[in-house]
């Protein structure tokens, strides 16, 4: 006589607690609103924002130092106005030289 070999699940896989824990893990890892993929994307966004924060903090410090320099020194203020805003005295002529762009 030929016997049919049937596939049997191991006893621990038939246990209701194992099935419940497995379902819970699958739910948390893949189906939940805050699953692993979403958590990874959120952490990547957080890292990006922290680097932006450090950049902007250094820019703020640099701008505050420049502001203090301009408010404290008349010569620096005059130099800043001439370079950035092309201001001049009434007795001066101002020539702005713009380099030509090379077309490739």
VEXBA-34415 format. One record per residue (C-alpha): x, y, z; residue in three letters. Coordinates in nm, 2 decimals, padded with zeros to 4 digits. Layout:
N
@x=X&y=Y&z=Z&r=ALA
...
//
This chain:
104
@x=00.00&y=00.00&z=00.00&r=UNK
@x=00.11&y=00.34&z=-00.08&r=UNK
@x=00.09&y=00.61&z=00.18&r=UNK
@x=00.04&y=00.97&z=00.09&r=UNK
@x=00.27&y=01.21&z=00.26&r=UNK
@x=00.08&y=01.50&z=00.39&r=UNK
@x=00.24&y=01.83&z=00.48&r=UNK
@x=00.20&y=01.90&z=00.85&r=UNK
@x=00.27&y=02.22&z=01.03&r=UNK
@x=00.51&y=02.20&z=01.32&r=UNK
@x=00.33&y=02.21&z=01.65&r=UNK
@x=00.46&y=02.56&z=01.75&r=UNK
@x=00.31&y=02.70&z=01.43&r=UNK
@x=-00.03&y=02.57&z=01.52&r=UNK
@x=-00.01&y=02.75&z=01.86&r=UNK
@x=-00.26&y=03.04&z=01.88&r=UNK
@x=00.00&y=03.26&z=02.06&r=UNK
@x=00.26&y=03.21&z=01.79&r=UNK
@x=00.00&y=03.30&z=01.52&r=UNK
@x=-00.11&y=03.61&z=01.72&r=UNK
@x=00.25&y=03.73&z=01.77&r=UNK
@x=00.33&y=03.67&z=01.40&r=UNK
@x=00.02&y=03.86&z=01.30&r=UNK
@x=00.12&y=04.15&z=01.53&r=UNK
@x=00.47&y=04.16&z=01.39&r=UNK
@x=00.35&y=04.16&z=01.03&r=UNK
@x=00.10&y=04.44&z=01.12&r=UNK
@x=00.36&y=04.66&z=01.29&r=UNK
@x=00.63&y=04.61&z=01.02&r=UNK
@x=00.42&y=04.65&z=00.71&r=UNK
@x=00.06&y=04.74&z=00.75&r=UNK
@x=00.05&y=05.00&z=01.03&r=UNK
@x=00.04&y=05.38&z=00.96&r=UNK
@x=00.38&y=05.41&z=01.12&r=UNK
@x=00.55&y=05.11&z=00.97&r=UNK
@x=00.92&y=05.05&z=00.92&r=UNK
@x=00.93&y=05.23&z=00.58&r=UNK
@x=00.76&y=05.53&z=00.71&r=UNK
@x=00.99&y=05.54&z=01.02&r=UNK
@x=01.29&y=05.53&z=00.79&r=UNK
@x=01.16&y=05.81&z=00.57&r=UNK
@x=01.08&y=06.02&z=00.88&r=UNK
@x=01.43&y=05.97&z=01.02&r=UNK
@x=01.59&y=06.06&z=00.68&r=UNK
@x=01.38&y=06.38&z=00.68&r=UNK
@x=01.48&y=06.46&z=01.03&r=UNK
@x=01.85&y=06.42&z=00.95&r=UNK
@x=01.81&y=06.65&z=00.65&r=UNK
@x=01.64&y=06.91&z=00.86&r=UNK
@x=01.91&y=06.90&z=01.12&r=UNK
@x=02.18&y=06.96&z=00.86&r=UNK
@x=01.97&y=07.26&z=00.73&r=UNK
@x=01.93&y=07.38&z=01.09&r=UNK
@x=02.31&y=07.38&z=01.15&r=UNK
@x=02.37&y=07.56&z=00.81&r=UNK
@x=02.11&y=07.83&z=00.90&r=UNK
@x=02.25&y=07.88&z=01.25&r=UNK
@x=02.60&y=07.94&z=01.11&r=UNK
@x=02.45&y=08.18&z=00.85&r=UNK
@x=02.27&y=08.37&z=01.13&r=UNK
@x=02.60&y=08.40&z=01.33&r=UNK
@x=02.78&y=08.52&z=01.02&r=UNK
@x=02.51&y=08.78&z=00.94&r=UNK
@x=02.50&y=08.90&z=01.30&r=UNK
@x=02.87&y=08.95&z=01.31&r=UNK
@x=02.85&y=09.14&z=00.98&r=UNK
@x=02.57&y=09.35&z=01.12&r=UNK
@x=02.78&y=09.44&z=01.43&r=UNK
@x=03.07&y=09.53&z=01.21&r=UNK
@x=02.86&y=09.76&z=00.99&r=UNK
@x=02.69&y=09.93&z=01.29&r=UNK
@x=03.02&y=09.99&z=01.47&r=UNK
@x=03.25&y=10.11&z=01.19&r=UNK
@x=03.17&y=10.40&z=00.95&r=UNK
@x=03.44&y=10.29&z=00.70&r=UNK
@x=03.30&y=09.93&z=00.68&r=UNK
@x=02.95&y=10.07&z=00.64&r=UNK
@x=03.07&y=10.29&z=00.35&r=UNK
@x=03.26&y=10.00&z=00.19&r=UNK
@x=02.95&y=09.78&z=00.22&r=UNK
@x=02.72&y=10.04&z=00.06&r=UNK
@x=02.96&y=10.09&z=-00.23&r=UNK
@x=03.01&y=09.72&z=-00.30&r=UNK
@x=02.66&y=09.59&z=-00.25&r=UNK
@x=02.44&y=09.88&z=-00.36&r=UNK
@x=02.68&y=10.07&z=-00.59&r=UNK
@x=02.63&y=10.39&z=-00.39&r=UNK
@x=02.86&y=10.69&z=-00.45&r=UNK
@x=02.94&y=11.04&z=-00.33&r=UNK
@x=02.80&y=11.33&z=-00.53&r=UNK
@x=03.14&y=11.43&z=-00.66&r=UNK
@x=03.22&y=11.08&z=-00.79&r=UNK
@x=03.15&y=10.89&z=-01.11&r=UNK
@x=03.07&y=10.52&z=-01.09&r=UNK
@x=03.17&y=10.28&z=-01.36&r=UNK
@x=03.04&y=09.92&z=-01.34&r=UNK
@x=03.24&y=09.67&z=-01.55&r=UNK
@x=03.05&y=09.35&z=-01.63&r=UNK
@x=03.25&y=09.07&z=-01.78&r=UNK
@x=03.12&y=08.91&z=-02.10&r=UNK
@x=02.98&y=08.57&z=-02.08&r=UNK
@x=03.15&y=08.31&z=-02.30&r=UNK
@x=02.90&y=08.11&z=-02.51&r=UNK
@x=03.01&y=07.75&z=-02.54&r=UNK
//
